[in-house]
Amino acid sequence: QVRQVTFVAAALLFAGLALTLISTEFGPRNAAVNSPYVVMYSVGILSLIAVFLVTITCTAAALRDTDHRMTALVEATPASRRGLVLGRFLGALLAAMAVMLLAVLVLAVAPHLVAVSPERMGPTRIVDYAWAFLLLGVPNLLFLGAVVFAVASRTRSSVASWVTGVALYALYWVTA
């Protein structure tokens, strides 16, 4: 997963989005850009956009054998089907988590690198960023990844996977 162009593009995109959130001083005017509230809110927004990241990684991981017509060869190996599928899922999930972690790190470092109003700066506490990543980022990626990977594995269709990803994104906006 991490050697693919899409991984690098997603990492750059998410780092850019995180930098944009900081450079535009995203959040309420009376809150610091690195306050726990704004950090949590920013990670929430990034994890919403991560629906498409997870759809890309999980669809590619689940359908790799089918797309390259290697299914019969892979199934002939002594590796168990469960181990193979679990390895693919965890690989895709870890790749998505690496991109999200990079974005959270950019959120933590960016206030010190870009011009942010001094009154919008608070103390940088790394625990706020870790908490946001563990509380919002990881569960959202896990849920989205499980749903998209299950659909991709079951249907063997990238169209069905993308429809699922878009439906999950739309479901958020309908229920919010």
C-alpha positions in Angstrom: 0.0 0.0 0.0 2.7 2.5 1.0 4.7 2.1 -2.2 1.8 3.2 -4.4 1.4 6.6 -5.9 -2.1 7.0 -4.4 -0.6 6.7 -0.9 1.9 9.5 -1.5 -0.8 11.6 -3.1 -3.1 11.0 -0.2 -0.4 11.8 2.3 0.4 15.1 0.5 -3.3 16.0 0.2 -4.0 15.3 3.9 -0.9 17.2 5.0 -2.0 20.1 2.8 -5.5 20.0 4.3 -4.1 20.0 7.8 -1.8 22.9 6.9 -4.8 24.8 5.4 -6.9 24.3 8.5 -4.1 25.9 10.6 -3.1 28.7 8.2 -6.7 29.8 7.9 -7.0 29.8 11.7 -9.9 27.4 11.5 -12.2 27.3 14.5 -14.1 29.8 16.7 -12.5 33.2 17.0 -12.2 32.9 20.8 -10.4 29.6 20.7 -6.7 28.9 20.1 -5.9 27.0 16.9 -4.2 24.4 19.0 -6.9 24.1 21.7 -8.3 20.7 22.4 -11.7 21.7 20.9 -10.2 22.9 17.6 -7.8 20.0 17.4 -10.7 17.5 17.9 -12.8 19.3 15.4 -10.0 19.4 12.8 -9.4 15.7 13.2 -13.1 15.1 12.8 -13.1 17.0 9.5 -10.1 15.1 8.3 -11.6 11.8 9.2 -14.8 12.7 7.3 -12.7 13.3 4.2 -10.8 10.1 5.0 -13.9 8.2 3.7 -12.4 8.5 0.3 -8.9 7.6 1.4 -10.2 4.5 3.1 -12.3 3.7 0.0 -9.2 3.9 -2.2 -6.9 1.8 0.1 -9.5 -0.9 1.0 -10.8 -1.3 -2.5 -7.3 -1.7 -3.9 -6.4 -4.2 -1.2 -9.5 -6.3 -1.5 -9.6 -6.4 -5.3 -5.9 -6.7 -6.1 -6.0 -10.4 -6.9 -9.2 -10.0 -9.0 -7.9 -7.0 -10.9 -4.6 -8.7 -11.8 -6.3 -12.1 -12.5 -4.2 -13.8 -9.8 -7.0 -15.2 -7.7 -6.5 -18.8 -8.7 -2.7 -18.5 -8.0 -3.1 -16.9 -4.6 -5.8 -19.4 -3.6 -3.4 -22.2 -4.5 -0.8 -21.1 -1.9 -0.8 -22.7 1.6 -1.8 -19.4 3.2 -5.3 -19.5 4.8 -8.0 -17.4 3.2 -8.7 -15.8 6.6 -5.0 -14.8 7.1 -4.8 -13.4 3.6 -7.9 -11.3 3.9 -7.0 -10.1 7.4 -3.5 -9.2 6.2 -4.9 -7.2 3.3 -7.4 -5.4 5.5 -4.8 -4.6 8.2 -2.4 -3.4 5.5 -5.0 -1.0 4.0 -6.1 0.2 7.4 -2.5 0.9 8.6 -1.8 2.8 5.4 -4.9 5.0 6.0 -3.9 5.4 9.6 -0.4 6.5 8.6 -1.9 9.2 6.3 -4.2 10.4 9.1 -1.3 10.3 11.6 0.8 12.5 9.2 -2.1 14.9 9.0 -2.4 15.1 12.8 1.4 15.7 13.1 1.1 18.5 10.6 -1.8 19.9 12.7 0.6 19.9 15.7 3.6 21.4 14.0 2.0 23.9 11.6 1.0 26.5 14.2 4.7 27.0 14.9 5.6 27.2 11.2 3.0 29.4 9.6 1.9 32.9 10.6 -0.8 32.5 13.2 -2.1 35.4 15.3 -0.4 35.3 18.7 -3.8 35.6 20.4 -4.9 32.4 18.6 -2.0 30.4 19.9 -2.2 28.4 23.0 0.2 25.9 24.6 0.9 22.9 22.4 0.0 19.8 24.3 0.8 16.6 22.3 -1.7 14.7 24.4 -4.5 16.7 22.7 -3.4 15.5 19.3 -2.9 11.9 20.4 -6.3 11.9 22.1 -8.0 13.3 19.0 -6.3 10.7 16.8 -7.1 7.8 19.0 -10.7 8.9 19.8 -11.8 10.1 16.4 -9.3 9.1 13.8 -8.7 5.5 14.5 -12.4 4.4 15.2 -13.6 6.3 12.1 -11.0 4.7 9.9 -11.7 1.3 11.4 -15.4 1.5 10.9 -15.1 2.9 7.4 -12.4 0.4 6.4 -14.4 -2.5 7.7 -17.5 -1.6 5.8 -15.8 -0.7 2.5 -13.5 -3.7 2.7 -16.4 -6.1 3.4 -18.4 -4.8 0.5 -15.3 -5.0 -1.8 -14.5 -8.5 -0.7 -18.0 -9.7 -1.0 -19.0 -8.1 -4.3 -15.6 -8.1 -6.0 -16.7 -4.8 -7.5 -14.9 -1.5 -7.3 -18.1 0.3 -8.3 -19.9 -1.2 -5.3 -17.0 -0.2 -3.1 -17.2 3.4 -4.3 -20.9 3.5 -4.0 -20.5 2.4 -0.4 -17.9 5.1 0.3 -20.1 7.8 -1.2 -23.1 6.5 0.7 -21.2 6.6 4.0 -20.2 10.2 3.2 -23.7 11.1 2.3 -25.1 9.3 5.4 -22.9 11.6 7.6 -24.4 14.7 6.1 -28.0 13.4 6.3 -27.6 12.5 10.0 -25.5 15.5 11.0 
